[in-house]
Amino acid sequence: MILLAALIGLFAKSVIDNQTSIAADVADGGHPMAPNFTLQDVNGHGSTTLSSLRGKPVVLNFWASWCDPCKTEAPALQELSQKYAGRMTVVGLDSQDDTGDARDFARRYHLTYPLVHAGGSSIYHRWGLSGFPETFIIDSRGRVIHHFPGEVSAADVEQQLKPLLGNA
């Protein structure tokens, strides 16, 4: 009985470990559903649930306060958040970082879009991140349609958003 339980456990672990990441699926031409999360905001005053943002496109940016390219792209993401307010949402997901440093980063770059914090590495691995920053474009139905590994510009993101936003 113990042997059978151990074998079932090993099988389950191998299935989880071999799960295709979101980044890999998108690179292969897929449009997977964005895995849902509910995470505390970096200020500790509330949370954001990814699935609650369906109905409008989402720009999901993984970042860390110590990441130099993250510092460069933060103003561009803030600009897009303001330019398309009400039509899409930018969400910054701080990972592998201290929340105090994340709060300082948000103040320094005047970031007003939702910033959440994920401790540990499960989200990092599930999304298939290889570093920081990385940005995913999610359509209004919750499907991941584009992945930017590395720093993005406002023009890069806007090019992927325009078909999702239509002419409105």
TORSE-343849 format. One line per field, with one value per residue (C-alpha): residue number from 1; residue in three letters; x, y, z. Coordinates in nm, 3 decimals. Example, Ala and Ser with C-alpha at 12.3 -4.5 7.8 and 13.67 -1.06 7.14 Angstrom:
<rs>
num c(1; 2)
residu c(ALA; SER)
x c(1.230; 1.367)
y c(-0.450; -0.106)
z c(0.780; 0.714)
</rs>
This chain:
<rs>
num c(1; 2; 3; 4; 5; 6; 7; 8; 9; 10; 11; 12; 13; 14; 15; 16; 17; 18; 19; 20; 21; 22; 23; 24; 25; 26; 27; 28; 29; 30; 31; 32; 33; 34; 35; 36; 37; 38; 39; 40; 41; 42; 43; 44; 45; 46; 47; 48; 49; 50; 51; 52; 53; 54; 55; 56; 57; 58; 59; 60; 61; 62; 63; 64; 65; 66; 67; 68; 69; 70; 71; 72; 73; 74; 75; 76; 77; 78; 79; 80; 81; 82; 83; 84; 85; 86; 87; 88; 89; 90; 91; 92; 93; 94; 95; 96; 97; 98; 99; 100; 101; 102; 103; 104; 105; 106; 107; 108; 109; 110; 111; 112; 113; 114; 115; 116; 117; 118; 119; 120; 121; 122; 123; 124; 125; 126; 127; 128; 129; 130; 131; 132; 133; 134; 135; 136; 137; 138; 139; 140; 141; 142; 143; 144; 145; 146; 147; 148; 149; 150; 151; 152; 153; 154; 155; 156; 157; 158; 159; 160; 161; 162; 163; 164; 165; 166; 167; 168)
residu c(MET; ILE; LEU; LEU; ALA; ALA; LEU; ILE; GLY; LEU; PHE; ALA; LYS; SER; VAL; ILE; ASP; ASN; GLN; THR; SER; ILE; ALA; ALA; ASP; VAL; ALA; ASP; GLY; GLY; HIS; PRO; MET; ALA; PRO; ASN; PHE; THR; LEU; GLN; ASP; VAL; ASN; GLY; HIS; GLY; SER; THR; THR; LEU; SER; SER; LEU; ARG; GLY; LYS; PRO; VAL; VAL; LEU; ASN; PHE; TRP; ALA; SER; TRP; CYS; ASP; PRO; CYS; LYS; THR; GLU; ALA; PRO; ALA; LEU; GLN; GLU; LEU; SER; GLN; LYS; TYR; ALA; GLY; ARG; MET; THR; VAL; VAL; GLY; LEU; ASP; SER; GLN; ASP; ASP; THR; GLY; ASP; ALA; ARG; ASP; PHE; ALA; ARG; ARG; TYR; HIS; LEU; THR; TYR; PRO; LEU; VAL; HIS; ALA; GLY; GLY; SER; SER; ILE; TYR; HIS; ARG; TRP; GLY; LEU; SER; GLY; PHE; PRO; GLU; THR; PHE; ILE; ILE; ASP; SER; ARG; GLY; ARG; VAL; ILE; HIS; HIS; PHE; PRO; GLY; GLU; VAL; SER; ALA; ALA; ASP; VAL; GLU; GLN; GLN; LEU; LYS; PRO; LEU; LEU; GLY; ASN; ALA)
x c(0.000; 0.279; 0.461; 0.146; 0.098; 0.462; 0.428; 0.110; 0.289; 0.586; 0.353; 0.164; 0.492; 0.617; 0.294; 0.327; 0.698; 0.640; 0.354; 0.411; 0.475; 0.269; 0.576; 0.656; 0.296; 0.281; 0.620; 0.473; 0.185; -0.069; -0.306; -0.342; -0.577; -0.392; -0.362; -0.568; -0.415; -0.523; -0.229; -0.185; -0.095; 0.256; 0.114; -0.074; -0.407; -0.609; -0.553; -0.598; -0.754; -0.647; -0.974; -1.171; -1.008; -1.165; -1.364; -1.068; -0.711; -0.446; -0.076; 0.084; 0.438; 0.669; 0.932; 1.160; 1.290; 1.655; 1.610; 1.765; 1.551; 1.243; 1.342; 1.362; 1.026; 0.821; 0.749; 0.635; 0.393; 0.261; 0.210; 0.014; -0.193; -0.299; -0.343; -0.575; -0.740; -1.079; -0.998; -0.724; -0.538; -0.168; -0.081; 0.271; 0.365; 0.664; 0.843; 1.160; 1.179; 1.116; 0.779; 0.939; 1.169; 0.869; 0.682; 0.986; 1.010; 0.641; 0.685; 1.005; 0.844; 0.498; 0.324; -0.051; -0.154; -0.214; 0.110; 0.095; 0.353; 0.414; 0.643; 0.809; 0.862; 0.544; 0.407; 0.754; 0.781; 0.418; 0.451; 0.792; 0.992; 1.362; 1.440; 1.308; 1.129; 0.884; 0.548; 0.241; -0.055; -0.384; -0.698; -1.040; -1.135; -0.830; -0.613; -0.241; -0.172; 0.179; 0.494; 0.777; 1.086; 1.290; 1.235; 0.942; 0.872; 0.533; 0.534; 0.600; 0.309; 0.081; 0.139; 0.004; -0.279; -0.424; -0.602; -0.747; -0.872; -1.037; -1.113; -1.285)
y c(0.000; 0.242; 0.154; 0.221; 0.560; 0.650; 0.556; 0.765; 1.056; 1.026; 1.009; 1.321; 1.507; 1.413; 1.540; 1.871; 1.903; 1.833; 2.080; 2.315; 2.670; 2.958; 3.111; 2.781; 2.732; 3.085; 3.034; 2.721; 2.927; 2.846; 3.078; 2.919; 3.046; 3.266; 3.082; 3.266; 3.417; 3.634; 3.827; 4.101; 4.441; 4.556; 4.802; 4.526; 4.711; 4.473; 4.219; 4.161; 3.852; 3.807; 3.644; 3.945; 4.156; 3.959; 4.164; 4.386; 4.308; 4.281; 4.357; 4.138; 4.250; 4.043; 4.264; 4.313; 4.633; 4.535; 4.473; 4.751; 4.689; 4.696; 5.047; 5.150; 5.005; 5.108; 5.463; 5.317; 5.080; 5.367; 5.573; 5.288; 5.239; 5.602; 5.622; 5.320; 5.358; 5.192; 4.995; 4.767; 4.704; 4.685; 4.460; 4.453; 4.129; 4.174; 3.844; 3.733; 4.066; 4.232; 4.408; 4.714; 4.748; 4.703; 4.985; 5.213; 5.125; 5.209; 5.548; 5.629; 5.563; 5.702; 5.375; 5.385; 5.059; 4.750; 4.611; 4.273; 4.056; 3.682; 3.514; 3.186; 3.048; 2.864; 3.152; 3.217; 2.855; 2.817; 3.115; 2.990; 3.299; 3.301; 3.638; 3.988; 4.166; 3.955; 4.072; 3.883; 4.019; 3.859; 3.908; 3.996; 3.627; 3.548; 3.386; 3.467; 3.584; 3.730; 3.705; 3.955; 3.805; 4.104; 4.477; 4.620; 4.962; 5.130; 5.084; 4.708; 4.660; 4.895; 4.698; 4.384; 4.570; 4.755; 4.453; 4.374; 4.726; 4.771; 5.117; 5.241)
z c(0.000; 0.088; -0.235; -0.438; -0.268; -0.337; -0.705; -0.740; -0.575; -0.813; -1.112; -1.001; -0.944; -1.293; -1.451; -1.267; -1.346; -1.716; -1.747; -2.039; -1.929; -2.061; -2.232; -2.407; -2.519; -2.665; -2.835; -2.999; -3.141; -2.870; -2.692; -2.348; -2.081; -1.836; -1.505; -1.249; -0.937; -0.649; -0.508; -0.249; -0.381; -0.292; -0.039; 0.142; 0.097; -0.117; -0.386; -0.756; -0.911; -1.272; -1.386; -1.255; -1.529; -1.814; -2.061; -2.146; -2.253; -1.981; -2.004; -1.738; -1.659; -1.437; -1.275; -0.977; -0.819; -0.867; -1.242; -1.454; -1.768; -1.541; -1.439; -1.805; -1.908; -1.602; -1.735; -2.070; -1.896; -1.685; -2.002; -2.165; -1.852; -1.862; -2.239; -2.252; -1.910; -1.912; -2.229; -2.093; -1.769; -1.693; -1.398; -1.259; -1.083; -0.854; -0.795; -0.621; -0.447; -0.113; -0.091; 0.070; -0.230; -0.460; -0.284; -0.318; -0.689; -0.742; -0.571; -0.759; -1.099; -1.006; -1.096; -1.051; -1.221; -1.003; -0.861; -0.690; -0.518; -0.554; -0.307; -0.397; -0.742; -0.843; -1.054; -1.197; -1.313; -1.427; -1.658; -1.779; -1.697; -1.772; -1.614; -1.563; -1.709; -1.906; -2.034; -2.153; -2.349; -2.246; -2.455; -2.317; -2.287; -2.073; -2.343; -2.353; -2.706; -2.689; -2.480; -2.465; -2.299; -2.188; -2.186; -2.382; -2.526; -2.538; -2.917; -2.886; -2.649; -2.842; -3.162; -2.993; -2.818; -3.118; -3.271; -2.927; -2.868; -3.208; -3.335; -3.022)
</rs>
